[in-house]
Amino acid sequence: MTLEQLEAEVLALPKDSQVILLARLLERLGQESAINQEIAASWTEEAQKRDETMNTNQITGILAEEVFQRVRASLQ
């Protein structure tokens, strides 16, 4: 897998999953202290809530492709 392919897969993830991934990567790189811990905790909590609501079918997600189509259409 190329870096570009990996990037595309990450960008296709929901934003909350991207935030969790970023936090984990930064933690592994030892840069977690560079992030405001209160903000990081809030984002992590929000991401976990959103993940739970999707896992319990309280809400449904929208495919990234559809979101991008809507954004492109609104910009034209």
All heavy atoms as a GROMACS GRO file, in nm:
protein
  600
    1MET      N    1   0.085  -0.117   0.000
    1MET     CA    2   0.000   0.000   0.000
    1MET      C    3   0.089   0.124   0.000
    1MET      O    4   0.182   0.134   0.078
    1MET     CB    5  -0.091  -0.001   0.124
    1MET     CG    6  -0.173   0.125   0.138
    1MET     SD    7  -0.285   0.124   0.278
    1MET     CE    8  -0.406   0.007   0.225
    2THR      N    9   0.056   0.217  -0.088
    2THR     CA   10   0.135   0.340  -0.095
    2THR      C   11   0.085   0.439   0.010
    2THR      O   12  -0.025   0.426   0.064
    2THR     CB   13   0.123   0.406  -0.234
    2THR    OG1   14  -0.012   0.452  -0.251
    2THR    CG2   15   0.163   0.310  -0.345
    3LEU      N   16   0.164   0.540   0.035
    3LEU     CA   17   0.125   0.645   0.128
    3LEU      C   18  -0.001   0.716   0.078
    3LEU      O   19  -0.090   0.748   0.158
    3LEU     CB   20   0.239   0.745   0.146
    3LEU     CG   21   0.217   0.856   0.248
    3LEU    CD1   22   0.187   0.799   0.385
    3LEU    CD2   23   0.340   0.945   0.254
    4GLU      N   24  -0.011   0.736  -0.052
    4GLU     CA   25  -0.129   0.801  -0.108
    4GLU      C   26  -0.255   0.716  -0.087
    4GLU      O   27  -0.362   0.768  -0.058
    4GLU     CB   28  -0.108   0.829  -0.258
    4GLU     CG   29  -0.008   0.939  -0.288
    4GLU     CD   30   0.138   0.894  -0.274
    4GLU    OE1   31   0.166   0.771  -0.271
    4GLU    OE2   32   0.224   0.983  -0.264
    5GLN      N   33  -0.243   0.585  -0.102
    5GLN     CA   34  -0.357   0.496  -0.080
    5GLN      C   35  -0.398   0.499   0.067
    5GLN      O   36  -0.518   0.504   0.098
    5GLN     CB   37  -0.323   0.354  -0.122
    5GLN     CG   38  -0.308   0.335  -0.271
    5GLN     CD   39  -0.249   0.199  -0.307
    5GLN    OE1   40  -0.162   0.148  -0.237
    5GLN    NE2   41  -0.298   0.141  -0.416
    6LEU      N   42  -0.300   0.497   0.155
    6LEU     CA   43  -0.328   0.503   0.298
    6LEU      C   44  -0.396   0.634   0.334
    6LEU      O   45  -0.495   0.637   0.407
    6LEU     CB   46  -0.200   0.486   0.378
    6LEU     CG   47  -0.214   0.488   0.530
    6LEU    CD1   48  -0.308   0.380   0.578
    6LEU    CD2   49  -0.077   0.472   0.595
    7GLU      N   50  -0.346   0.743   0.278
    7GLU     CA   51  -0.406   0.874   0.303
    7GLU      C   52  -0.551   0.876   0.256
    7GLU      O   53  -0.639   0.926   0.326
    7GLU     CB   54  -0.326   0.983   0.232
    7GLU     CG   55  -0.383   1.122   0.253
    7GLU     CD   56  -0.305   1.230   0.180
    7GLU    OE1   57  -0.211   1.198   0.105
    7GLU    OE2   58  -0.339   1.347   0.199
    8ALA      N   59  -0.578   0.821   0.139
    8ALA     CA   60  -0.714   0.819   0.087
    8ALA      C   61  -0.806   0.739   0.178
    8ALA      O   62  -0.920   0.780   0.203
    8ALA     CB   63  -0.714   0.760  -0.055
    9GLU      N   64  -0.757   0.628   0.231
    9GLU     CA   65  -0.838   0.548   0.322
    9GLU      C   66  -0.867   0.623   0.451
    9GLU      O   67  -0.978   0.620   0.502
    9GLU     CB   68  -0.770   0.415   0.353
    9GLU     CG   69  -0.778   0.316   0.238
    9GLU     CD   70  -0.738   0.176   0.278
    9GLU    OE1   71  -0.757   0.139   0.396
    9GLU    OE2   72  -0.687   0.104   0.192
   10VAL      N   73  -0.766   0.692   0.503
   10VAL     CA   74  -0.785   0.768   0.626
   10VAL      C   75  -0.884   0.882   0.603
   10VAL      O   76  -0.973   0.906   0.685
   10VAL     CB   77  -0.650   0.822   0.680
   10VAL    CG1   78  -0.672   0.923   0.792
   10VAL    CG2   79  -0.562   0.707   0.728
   11LEU      N   80  -0.872   0.951   0.490
   11LEU     CA   81  -0.962   1.062   0.462
   11LEU      C   82  -1.105   1.016   0.436
   11LEU      O   83  -1.199   1.094   0.451
   11LEU     CB   84  -0.910   1.144   0.343
   11LEU     CG   85  -0.780   1.220   0.370
   11LEU    CD1   86  -0.731   1.288   0.243
   11LEU    CD2   87  -0.796   1.318   0.484
   12ALA      N   88  -1.122   0.889   0.402
   12ALA     CA   89  -1.256   0.835   0.381
   12ALA      C   90  -1.325   0.799   0.513
   12ALA      O   91  -1.445   0.779   0.516
   12ALA     CB   92  -1.249   0.711   0.291
   13LEU      N   93  -1.248   0.796   0.620
   13LEU     CA   94  -1.305   0.766   0.752
   13LEU      C   95  -1.390   0.884   0.800
   13LEU      O   96  -1.365   0.998   0.762
   13LEU     CB   97  -1.194   0.743   0.855
   13LEU     CG   98  -1.106   0.620   0.838
   13LEU    CD1   99  -0.989   0.627   0.936
   13LEU    CD2  100  -1.186   0.494   0.861
   14PRO      N  101  -1.487   0.856   0.887
   14PRO     CA  102  -1.560   0.966   0.948
   14PRO      C  103  -1.464   1.055   1.027
   14PRO      O  104  -1.362   1.008   1.076
   14PRO     CB  105  -1.659   0.896   1.042
   14PRO     CG  106  -1.665   0.754   0.994
   14PRO     CD  107  -1.533   0.726   0.930
   15LYS      N  108  -1.498   1.183   1.039
   15LYS     CA  109  -1.410   1.278   1.108
   15LYS      C  110  -1.378   1.234   1.250
   15LYS      O  111  -1.265   1.250   1.295
   15LYS     CB  112  -1.472   1.418   1.111
   15LYS     CG  113  -1.474   1.485   0.976
   15LYS     CD  114  -1.333   1.518   0.930
   15LYS     CE  115  -1.339   1.586   0.794
   15LYS     NZ  116  -1.212   1.593   0.729
   16ASP      N  117  -1.475   1.179   1.321
   16ASP     CA  118  -1.447   1.138   1.458
   16ASP      C  119  -1.344   1.026   1.463
   16ASP      O  120  -1.256   1.025   1.549
   16ASP     CB  121  -1.575   1.099   1.533
   16ASP     CG  122  -1.657   0.993   1.462
   16ASP    OD1  123  -1.648   0.981   1.339
   16ASP    OD2  124  -1.733   0.923   1.531
   17SER      N  125  -1.349   0.936   1.367
   17SER     CA  126  -1.248   0.830   1.360
   17SER      C  127  -1.111   0.887   1.325
   17SER      O  128  -1.009   0.841   1.376
   17SER     CB  129  -1.288   0.724   1.257
   17SER     OG  130  -1.407   0.660   1.296
   18GLN      N  131  -1.110   0.988   1.238
   18GLN     CA  132  -0.984   1.054   1.204
   18GLN      C  133  -0.923   1.119   1.328
   18GLN      O  134  -0.801   1.112   1.349
   18GLN     CB  135  -1.004   1.158   1.095
   18GLN     CG  136  -1.038   1.099   0.960
   18GLN     CD  137  -1.060   1.207   0.856
   18GLN    OE1  138  -1.013   1.319   0.868
   18GLN    NE2  139  -1.133   1.173   0.751
   19VAL      N  140  -1.006   1.181   1.409
   19VAL     CA  141  -0.958   1.247   1.531
   19VAL      C  142  -0.897   1.145   1.626
   19VAL      O  143  -0.789   1.166   1.682
   19VAL     CB  144  -1.072   1.326   1.600
   19VAL    CG1  145  -1.031   1.374   1.738
   19VAL    CG2  146  -1.113   1.444   1.514
   20ILE      N  147  -0.965   1.033   1.644
   20ILE     CA  148  -0.914   0.928   1.732
   20ILE      C  149  -0.782   0.875   1.679
   20ILE      O  150  -0.685   0.858   1.754
   20ILE     CB  151  -1.017   0.814   1.748
   20ILE    CG1  152  -1.139   0.863   1.827
   20ILE    CG2  153  -0.955   0.693   1.817
   20ILE    CD1  154  -1.256   0.768   1.827
   21LEU      N  155  -0.775   0.851   1.549
   21LEU     CA  156  -0.652   0.803   1.488
   21LEU      C  157  -0.538   0.902   1.507
   21LEU      O  158  -0.427   0.865   1.545
   21LEU     CB  159  -0.674   0.775   1.340
   21LEU     CG  160  -0.551   0.728   1.260
   21LEU    CD1  161  -0.493   0.600   1.318
   21LEU    CD2  162  -0.588   0.710   1.114
   22LEU      N  163  -0.566   1.029   1.485
   22LEU     CA  164  -0.465   1.133   1.503
   22LEU      C  165  -0.415   1.136   1.646
   22LEU      O  166  -0.294   1.141   1.671
   22LEU     CB  167  -0.521   1.270   1.463
   22LEU     CG  168  -0.427   1.388   1.487
   22LEU    CD1  169  -0.298   1.373   1.406
   22LEU    CD2  170  -0.498   1.518   1.453
   23ALA      N  171  -0.506   1.130   1.741
   23ALA     CA  172  -0.467   1.132   1.883
   23ALA      C  173  -0.378   1.013   1.916
   23ALA      O  174  -0.277   1.027   1.986
   23ALA     CB  175  -0.591   1.133   1.972
   24ARG      N  176  -0.413   0.897   1.863
   24ARG     CA  177  -0.333   0.777   1.888
   24ARG      C  178  -0.194   0.788   1.824
   24ARG      O  179  -0.094   0.748   1.883
   24ARG     CB  180  -0.405   0.653   1.838
   24ARG     CG  181  -0.524   0.618   1.923
   24ARG     CD  182  -0.594   0.494   1.872
   24ARG     NE  183  -0.711   0.464   1.954
   24ARG     CZ  184  -0.798   0.370   1.924
   24ARG    NH1  185  -0.781   0.294   1.817
   24ARG    NH2  186  -0.901   0.348   2.002
   25LEU      N  187  -0.190   0.841   1.703
   25LEU     CA  188  -0.061   0.858   1.636
   25LEU      C  189   0.029   0.956   1.712
   25LEU      O  190   0.148   0.930   1.732
   25LEU     CB  191  -0.081   0.906   1.492
   25LEU     CG  192  -0.136   0.804   1.393
   25LEU    CD1  193  -0.172   0.871   1.262
   25LEU    CD2  194  -0.035   0.692   1.371
   26LEU      N  195  -0.029   1.066   1.754
   26LEU     CA  196   0.048   1.165   1.829
   26LEU      C  197   0.098   1.108   1.961
   26LEU      O  198   0.211   1.134   2.003
   26LEU     CB  199  -0.034   1.292   1.852
   26LEU     CG  200  -0.058   1.376   1.727
   26LEU    CD1  201  -0.154   1.490   1.758
   26LEU    CD2  202   0.072   1.429   1.670
   27GLU      N  203   0.014   1.028   2.024
   27GLU     CA  204   0.054   0.965   2.149
   27GLU      C  205   0.173   0.872   2.126
   27GLU      O  206   0.270   0.873   2.201
   27GLU     CB  207  -0.064   0.888   2.209
   27GLU     CG  208  -0.033   0.826   2.343
   27GLU     CD  209  -0.154   0.757   2.403
   27GLU    OE1  210  -0.252   0.730   2.330
   27GLU    OE2  211  -0.151   0.730   2.524
   28ARG      N  212   0.166   0.795   2.019
   28ARG     CA  213   0.276   0.702   1.987
   28ARG      C  214   0.404   0.776   1.954
   28ARG      O  215   0.513   0.728   1.977
   28ARG     CB  216   0.237   0.612   1.871
   28ARG     CG  217   0.129   0.511   1.910
   28ARG     CD  218   0.126   0.401   1.814
   28ARG     NE  219   0.229   0.305   1.856
   28ARG     CZ  220   0.236   0.182   1.813
   28ARG    NH1  221   0.149   0.139   1.727
   28ARG    NH2  222   0.329   0.102   1.854
   29LEU      N  223   0.390   0.894   1.896
   29LEU     CA  224   0.507   0.972   1.860
   29LEU      C  225   0.560   1.055   1.977
   29LEU      O  226   0.658   1.127   1.963
   29LEU     CB  227   0.475   1.065   1.742
   29LEU     CG  228   0.445   0.994   1.610
   29LEU    CD1  229   0.394   1.094   1.508
   29LEU    CD2  230   0.568   0.924   1.559
   30GLY      N  231   0.493   1.046   2.091
   30GLY     CA  232   0.537   1.118   2.208
   30GLY      C  233   0.510   1.266   2.203
   30GLY      O  234   0.574   1.345   2.273
   31GLN      N  235   0.413   1.307   2.122
   31GLN     CA  236   0.383   1.449   2.106
   31GLN      C  237   0.250   1.486   2.169
   31GLN      O  238   0.199   1.595   2.146
   31GLN     CB  239   0.380   1.486   1.957
   31GLN     CG  240   0.511   1.465   1.889
   31GLN     CD  241   0.502   1.495   1.740
   31GLN    OE1  242   0.400   1.536   1.691
   31GLN    NE2  243   0.610   1.473   1.671
   32GLU      N  244   0.195   1.399   2.249
   32GLU     CA  245   0.064   1.423   2.305
   32GLU      C  246   0.062   1.550   2.390
   32GLU      O  247  -0.038   1.621   2.392
   32GLU     CB  248   0.020   1.304   2.390
   32GLU     CG  249  -0.122   1.317   2.441
   32GLU     CD  250  -0.166   1.199   2.523
   32GLU    OE1  251  -0.085   1.111   2.555
   32GLU    OE2  252  -0.284   1.196   2.556
   33SER      N  253   0.171   1.583   2.455
   33SER     CA  254   0.172   1.702   2.541
   33SER      C  255   0.158   1.830   2.460
   33SER      O  256   0.124   1.934   2.516
   33SER     CB  257   0.301   1.706   2.622
   33SER     OG  258   0.413   1.714   2.535
   34ALA      N  259   0.181   1.824   2.329
   34ALA     CA  260   0.168   1.943   2.245
   34ALA      C  261   0.021   1.977   2.219
   34ALA      O  262  -0.010   2.086   2.174
   34ALA     CB  263   0.240   1.922   2.112
   35ILE      N  264  -0.068   1.886   2.249
   35ILE     CA  265  -0.211   1.907   2.229
   35ILE      C  266  -0.271   1.954   2.361
   35ILE      O  267  -0.241   1.902   2.467
   35ILE     CB  268  -0.281   1.776   2.187
   35ILE    CG1  269  -0.225   1.725   2.056
   35ILE    CG2  270  -0.432   1.795   2.176
   35ILE    CD1  271  -0.280   1.590   2.016
   36ASN      N  272  -0.357   2.053   2.353
   36ASN     CA  273  -0.429   2.095   2.472
   36ASN      C  274  -0.509   1.975   2.521
   36ASN      O  275  -0.600   1.928   2.452
   36ASN     CB  276  -0.520   2.213   2.438
   36ASN     CG  277  -0.600   2.261   2.557
   36ASN    OD1  278  -0.658   2.183   2.632
   36ASN    ND2  279  -0.604   2.392   2.572
   37GLN      N  280  -0.478   1.926   2.638
   37GLN     CA  281  -0.538   1.803   2.689
   37GLN      C  282  -0.689   1.815   2.707
   37GLN      O  283  -0.762   1.718   2.686
   37GLN     CB  284  -0.471   1.762   2.820
   37GLN     CG  285  -0.326   1.724   2.803
   37GLN     CD  286  -0.307   1.613   2.700
   37GLN    OE1  287  -0.369   1.508   2.709
   37GLN    NE2  288  -0.224   1.638   2.601
   38GLU      N  289  -0.737   1.930   2.743
   38GLU     CA  290  -0.881   1.949   2.760
   38GLU      C  291  -0.953   1.936   2.626
   38GLU      O  292  -1.057   1.871   2.616
   38GLU     CB  293  -0.909   2.086   2.821
   38GLU     CG  294  -1.054   2.108   2.856
   38GLU     CD  295  -1.076   2.242   2.926
   38GLU    OE1  296  -0.989   2.285   3.003
   38GLU    OE2  297  -1.182   2.302   2.901
   39ILE      N  298  -0.896   1.995   2.523
   39ILE     CA  299  -0.955   1.986   2.389
   39ILE      C  300  -0.948   1.843   2.338
   39ILE      O  301  -1.046   1.790   2.284
   39ILE     CB  302  -0.885   2.083   2.292
   39ILE    CG1  303  -0.916   2.228   2.333
   39ILE    CG2  304  -0.930   2.058   2.148
   39ILE    CD1  305  -0.836   2.331   2.258
   40ALA      N  306  -0.833   1.778   2.357
   40ALA     CA  307  -0.818   1.640   2.312
   40ALA      C  308  -0.918   1.549   2.382
   40ALA      O  309  -0.980   1.463   2.319
   40ALA     CB  310  -0.675   1.592   2.338
   41ALA      N  311  -0.937   1.569   2.511
   41ALA     CA  312  -1.033   1.488   2.586
   41ALA      C  313  -1.175   1.511   2.536
   41ALA      O  314  -1.253   1.416   2.523
   41ALA     CB  315  -1.022   1.518   2.735
   42SER      N  316  -1.208   1.636   2.506
   42SER     CA  317  -1.342   1.668   2.454
   42SER      C  318  -1.366   1.602   2.319
   42SER      O  319  -1.473   1.546   2.295
   42SER     CB  320  -1.360   1.820   2.441
   42SER     OG  321  -1.357   1.880   2.568
   43TRP      N  322  -1.266   1.609   2.231
   43TRP     CA  323  -1.281   1.547   2.100
   43TRP      C  324  -1.292   1.396   2.112
   43TRP      O  325  -1.372   1.332   2.042
   43TRP     CB  326  -1.163   1.584   2.008
   43TRP     CG  327  -1.186   1.711   1.933
   43TRP    CD1  328  -1.122   1.829   1.951
   43TRP    CD2  329  -1.280   1.732   1.828
   43TRP    NE1  330  -1.170   1.924   1.864
   43TRP    CE2  331  -1.268   1.866   1.787
   43TRP    CE3  332  -1.374   1.652   1.765
   43TRP    CZ2  333  -1.345   1.921   1.686
   43TRP    CZ3  334  -1.451   1.707   1.664
   43TRP    CH2  335  -1.436   1.840   1.626
   44THR      N  336  -1.213   1.338   2.199
   44THR     CA  337  -1.219   1.193   2.218
   44THR      C  338  -1.356   1.151   2.269
   44THR      O  339  -1.416   1.054   2.220
   44THR     CB  340  -1.108   1.147   2.315
   44THR    OG1  341  -0.981   1.182   2.260
   44THR    CG2  342  -1.114   0.996   2.339
   45GLU      N  343  -1.408   1.226   2.367
   45GLU     CA  344  -1.540   1.196   2.421
   45GLU      C  345  -1.647   1.208   2.313
   45GLU      O  346  -1.735   1.121   2.300
   45GLU     CB  347  -1.571   1.291   2.537
   45GLU     CG  348  -1.704   1.264   2.604
   45GLU     CD  349  -1.730   1.362   2.718
   45GLU    OE1  350  -1.635   1.412   2.779
   45GLU    OE2  351  -1.849   1.387   2.745
   46GLU      N  352  -1.641   1.315   2.234
   46GLU     CA  353  -1.738   1.335   2.127
   46GLU      C  354  -1.729   1.223   2.023
   46GLU      O  355  -1.831   1.170   1.977
   46GLU     CB  356  -1.716   1.471   2.061
   46GLU     CG  357  -1.814   1.502   1.950
   46GLU     CD  358  -1.959   1.511   1.994
   46GLU    OE1  359  -1.985   1.542   2.111
   46GLU    OE2  360  -2.047   1.487   1.909
   47ALA      N  361  -1.607   1.185   1.987
   47ALA     CA  362  -1.589   1.078   1.889
   47ALA      C  363  -1.646   0.947   1.940
   47ALA      O  364  -1.711   0.873   1.865
   47ALA     CB  365  -1.440   1.063   1.856
   48GLN      N  366  -1.625   0.919   2.068
   48GLN     CA  367  -1.677   0.796   2.126
   48GLN      C  368  -1.830   0.798   2.128
   48GLN      O  369  -1.895   0.696   2.100
   48GLN     CB  370  -1.621   0.774   2.265
   48GLN     CG  371  -1.474   0.738   2.263
   48GLN     CD  372  -1.408   0.739   2.398
   48GLN    OE1  373  -1.457   0.798   2.494
   48GLN    NE2  374  -1.294   0.672   2.408
   49LYS      N  375  -1.890   0.913   2.160
   49LYS     CA  376  -2.036   0.925   2.159
   49LYS      C  377  -2.091   0.902   2.018
   49LYS      O  378  -2.189   0.829   2.000
   49LYS     CB  379  -2.080   1.063   2.207
   49LYS     CG  380  -2.067   1.084   2.355
   49LYS     CD  381  -2.110   1.227   2.391
   49LYS     CE  382  -2.086   1.258   2.536
   49LYS     NZ  383  -2.122   1.398   2.569
   50ARG      N  384  -2.028   0.964   1.919
   50ARG     CA  385  -2.075   0.948   1.782
   50ARG      C  386  -2.060   0.805   1.735
   50ARG      O  387  -2.147   0.750   1.667
   50ARG     CB  388  -1.998   1.042   1.688
   50ARG     CG  389  -2.032   1.187   1.711
   50ARG     CD  390  -1.956   1.277   1.618
   50ARG     NE  391  -1.979   1.417   1.648
   50ARG     CZ  392  -1.945   1.516   1.569
   50ARG    NH1  393  -1.887   1.491   1.453
   50ARG    NH2  394  -1.969   1.640   1.604
   51ASP      N  395  -1.948   0.743   1.770
   51ASP     CA  396  -1.925   0.604   1.734
   51ASP      C  397  -2.033   0.515   1.795
   51ASP      O  398  -2.088   0.427   1.728
   51ASP     CB  399  -1.786   0.561   1.779
   51ASP     CG  400  -1.750   0.422   1.731
   51ASP    OD1  401  -1.763   0.394   1.610
   51ASP    OD2  402  -1.708   0.340   1.816
   52GLU      N  403  -2.065   0.538   1.920
   52GLU     CA  404  -2.167   0.458   1.989
   52GLU      C  405  -2.304   0.476   1.924
   52GLU      O  406  -2.376   0.378   1.904
   52GLU     CB  407  -2.173   0.496   2.137
   52GLU     CG  408  -2.275   0.417   2.216
   52GLU     CD  409  -2.249   0.268   2.222
   52GLU    OE1  410  -2.132   0.225   2.207
   52GLU    OE2  411  -2.347   0.191   2.238
   53THR      N  412  -2.340   0.600   1.890
   53THR     CA  413  -2.471   0.621   1.827
   53THR      C  414  -2.479   0.553   1.691
   53THR      O  415  -2.586   0.504   1.653
   53THR     CB  416  -2.506   0.771   1.814
   53THR    OG1  417  -2.408   0.836   1.736
   53THR    CG2  418  -2.521   0.837   1.949
   54MET      N  419  -2.367   0.547   1.620
   54MET     CA  420  -2.368   0.478   1.491
   54MET      C  421  -2.373   0.326   1.512
   54MET      O  422  -2.444   0.256   1.440
   54MET     CB  423  -2.248   0.518   1.407
   54MET     CG  424  -2.258   0.661   1.357
   54MET     SD  425  -2.131   0.705   1.240
   54MET     CE  426  -2.194   0.623   1.094
   55ASN      N  427  -2.300   0.277   1.610
   55ASN     CA  428  -2.298   0.133   1.636
   55ASN      C  429  -2.432   0.080   1.684
   55ASN      O  430  -2.464  -0.036   1.663
   55ASN     CB  431  -2.189   0.098   1.738
   55ASN     CG  432  -2.050   0.107   1.680
   55ASN    OD1  433  -2.032   0.103   1.559
   55ASN    ND2  434  -1.952   0.122   1.766
   56THR      N  435  -2.510   0.164   1.750
   56THR     CA  436  -2.641   0.122   1.800
   56THR      C  437  -2.755   0.164   1.707
   56THR      O  438  -2.872   0.158   1.746
   56THR     CB  439  -2.666   0.180   1.942
   56THR    OG1  440  -2.657   0.322   1.936
   56THR    CG2  441  -2.567   0.125   2.042
   57ASN      N  442  -2.716   0.209   1.587
   57ASN     CA  443  -2.813   0.247   1.483
   57ASN      C  444  -2.907   0.360   1.525
   57ASN      O  445  -3.018   0.370   1.474
   57ASN     CB  446  -2.894   0.126   1.436
   57ASN     CG  447  -2.807   0.025   1.367
   57ASN    OD1  448  -2.716   0.059   1.292
   57ASN    ND2  449  -2.832  -0.103   1.394
   58GLN      N  450  -2.863   0.444   1.618
   58GLN     CA  451  -2.942   0.561   1.655
   58GLN      C  452  -2.934   0.666   1.544
   58GLN      O  453  -3.027   0.743   1.526
   58GLN     CB  454  -2.892   0.620   1.786
   58GLN     CG  455  -2.913   0.527   1.905
   58GLN     CD  456  -2.852   0.584   2.031
   58GLN    OE1  457  -2.846   0.705   2.048
   58GLN    NE2  458  -2.806   0.496   2.119
   59ILE      N  459  -2.823   0.666   1.473
   59ILE     CA  460  -2.806   0.751   1.355
   59ILE      C  461  -2.736   0.669   1.248
   59ILE      O  462  -2.674   0.568   1.278
   59ILE     CB  463  -2.723   0.879   1.385
   59ILE    CG1  464  -2.582   0.842   1.430
   59ILE    CG2  465  -2.792   0.969   1.483
   59ILE    CD1  466  -2.488   0.961   1.436
   60THR      N  467  -2.748   0.713   1.125
   60THR     CA  468  -2.677   0.647   1.017
   60THR      C  469  -2.581   0.747   0.954
   60THR      O  470  -2.609   0.867   0.949
   60THR     CB  471  -2.773   0.593   0.909
   60THR    OG1  472  -2.852   0.700   0.861
   60THR    CG2  473  -2.862   0.484   0.965
   61GLY      N  474  -2.472   0.696   0.908
   61GLY     CA  475  -2.373   0.781   0.845
   61GLY      C  476  -2.405   0.804   0.698
   61GLY      O  477  -2.495   0.742   0.642
   62ILE      N  478  -2.331   0.895   0.640
   62ILE     CA  479  -2.342   0.924   0.498
   62ILE      C  480  -2.208   0.888   0.436
   62ILE      O  481  -2.103   0.926   0.489
   62ILE     CB  482  -2.375   1.073   0.473
   62ILE    CG1  483  -2.506   1.111   0.540
   62ILE    CG2  484  -2.380   1.102   0.324
   62ILE    CD1  485  -2.536   1.259   0.537
   63LEU      N  486  -2.211   0.816   0.326
   63LEU     CA  487  -2.087   0.780   0.259
   63LEU      C  488  -2.009   0.905   0.220
   63LEU      O  489  -2.067   1.005   0.177
   63LEU     CB  490  -2.116   0.698   0.134
   63LEU     CG  491  -2.178   0.559   0.156
   63LEU    CD1  492  -2.212   0.496   0.022
   63LEU    CD2  493  -2.084   0.470   0.234
   64ALA      N  494  -1.878   0.899   0.237
   64ALA     CA  495  -1.792   1.013   0.204
   64ALA      C  496  -1.812   1.057   0.060
   64ALA      O  497  -1.817   1.178   0.032
   64ALA     CB  498  -1.646   0.978   0.229
   65GLU      N  499  -1.830   0.962  -0.030
   65GLU     CA  500  -1.851   0.994  -0.172
   65GLU      C  501  -1.974   1.084  -0.189
   65GLU      O  502  -1.971   1.182  -0.263
   65GLU     CB  503  -1.866   0.866  -0.252
   65GLU     CG  504  -1.885   0.888  -0.400
   65GLU     CD  505  -1.894   0.756  -0.475
   65GLU    OE1  506  -1.807   0.670  -0.455
   65GLU    OE2  507  -1.990   0.742  -0.554
   66GLU      N  508  -2.082   1.051  -0.117
   66GLU     CA  509  -2.204   1.130  -0.126
   66GLU      C  510  -2.183   1.270  -0.067
   66GLU      O  511  -2.230   1.370  -0.123
   66GLU     CB  512  -2.318   1.061  -0.053
   66GLU     CG  513  -2.450   1.134  -0.065
   66GLU     CD  514  -2.565   1.063   0.004
   66GLU    OE1  515  -2.556   0.941   0.028
   66GLU    OE2  516  -2.664   1.131   0.034
   67VAL      N  517  -2.112   1.278   0.043
   67VAL     CA  518  -2.083   1.408   0.105
   67VAL      C  519  -2.005   1.495   0.008
   67VAL      O  520  -2.038   1.613  -0.012
   67VAL     CB  521  -2.005   1.390   0.237
   67VAL    CG1  522  -1.956   1.524   0.290
   67VAL    CG2  523  -2.089   1.318   0.340
   68PHE      N  524  -1.902   1.439  -0.053
   68PHE     CA  525  -1.820   1.516  -0.146
   68PHE      C  526  -1.902   1.560  -0.268
   68PHE      O  527  -1.884   1.670  -0.318
   68PHE     CB  528  -1.695   1.438  -0.188
   68PHE     CG  529  -1.598   1.418  -0.074
   68PHE    CD1  530  -1.547   1.293  -0.048
   68PHE    CD2  531  -1.559   1.524   0.006
   68PHE    CE1  532  -1.457   1.274   0.056
   68PHE    CE2  533  -1.470   1.507   0.110
   68PHE     CZ  534  -1.419   1.381   0.136
   69GLN      N  535  -1.991   1.474  -0.315
   69GLN     CA  536  -2.077   1.511  -0.427
   69GLN      C  537  -2.166   1.630  -0.390
   69GLN      O  538  -2.182   1.723  -0.468
   69GLN     CB  539  -2.165   1.393  -0.470
   69GLN     CG  540  -2.092   1.287  -0.547
   69GLN     CD  541  -2.182   1.168  -0.580
   69GLN    OE1  542  -2.286   1.147  -0.517
   69GLN    NE2  543  -2.140   1.088  -0.676
   70ARG      N  544  -2.220   1.627  -0.270
   70ARG     CA  545  -2.305   1.738  -0.224
   70ARG      C  546  -2.225   1.867  -0.212
   70ARG      O  547  -2.274   1.974  -0.250
   70ARG     CB  548  -2.366   1.703  -0.088
   70ARG     CG  549  -2.472   1.597  -0.092
   70ARG     CD  550  -2.528   1.572   0.047
   70ARG     NE  551  -2.618   1.462   0.053
   70ARG     CZ  552  -2.681   1.423   0.163
   70ARG    NH1  553  -2.662   1.486   0.277
   70ARG    NH2  554  -2.763   1.319   0.161
   71VAL      N  555  -2.105   1.856  -0.159
   71VAL     CA  556  -2.022   1.976  -0.144
   71VAL      C  557  -1.987   2.033  -0.281
   71VAL      O  558  -1.998   2.154  -0.304
   71VAL     CB  559  -1.893   1.944  -0.065
   71VAL    CG1  560  -1.794   2.060  -0.070
   71VAL    CG2  561  -1.927   1.910   0.080
   72ARG      N  562  -1.945   1.945  -0.373
   72ARG     CA  563  -1.911   1.992  -0.508
   72ARG      C  564  -2.032   2.059  -0.574
   72ARG      O  565  -2.018   2.163  -0.638
   72ARG     CB  566  -1.862   1.875  -0.593
   72ARG     CG  567  -1.722   1.830  -0.558
   72ARG     CD  568  -1.672   1.721  -0.655
   72ARG     NE  569  -1.555   1.657  -0.600
   72ARG     CZ  570  -1.553   1.537  -0.542
   72ARG    NH1  571  -1.662   1.463  -0.537
   72ARG    NH2  572  -1.441   1.489  -0.492
   73ALA      N  573  -2.149   1.998  -0.558
   73ALA     CA  574  -2.270   2.055  -0.619
   73ALA      C  575  -2.302   2.190  -0.559
   73ALA      O  576  -2.344   2.283  -0.630
   73ALA     CB  577  -2.387   1.958  -0.600
   74SER      N  578  -2.281   2.205  -0.429
   74SER     CA  579  -2.313   2.333  -0.364
   74SER      C  580  -2.214   2.443  -0.403
   74SER      O  581  -2.246   2.562  -0.394
   74SER     CB  582  -2.316   2.318  -0.213
   74SER     OG  583  -2.184   2.301  -0.162
   75LEU      N  584  -2.096   2.405  -0.448
   75LEU     CA  585  -1.994   2.502  -0.488
   75LEU      C  586  -2.007   2.547  -0.632
   75LEU      O  587  -1.943   2.644  -0.673
   75LEU     CB  588  -1.854   2.446  -0.463
   75LEU     CG  589  -1.817   2.419  -0.317
   75LEU    CD1  590  -1.682   2.349  -0.309
   75LEU    CD2  591  -1.817   2.547  -0.236
   76GLN      N  592  -2.090   2.478  -0.708
   76GLN     CA  593  -2.105   2.513  -0.850
   76GLN      C  594  -2.215   2.612  -0.873
   76GLN      O  595  -2.298   2.641  -0.801
   76GLN     CB  596  -2.130   2.388  -0.934
   76GLN     CG  597  -2.008   2.299  -0.935
   76GLN     CD  598  -2.029   2.174  -1.016
   76GLN    OE1  599  -2.138   2.148  -1.064
   76GLN    NE2  600  -1.925   2.096  -1.031
   0.00000   0.00000   0.00000
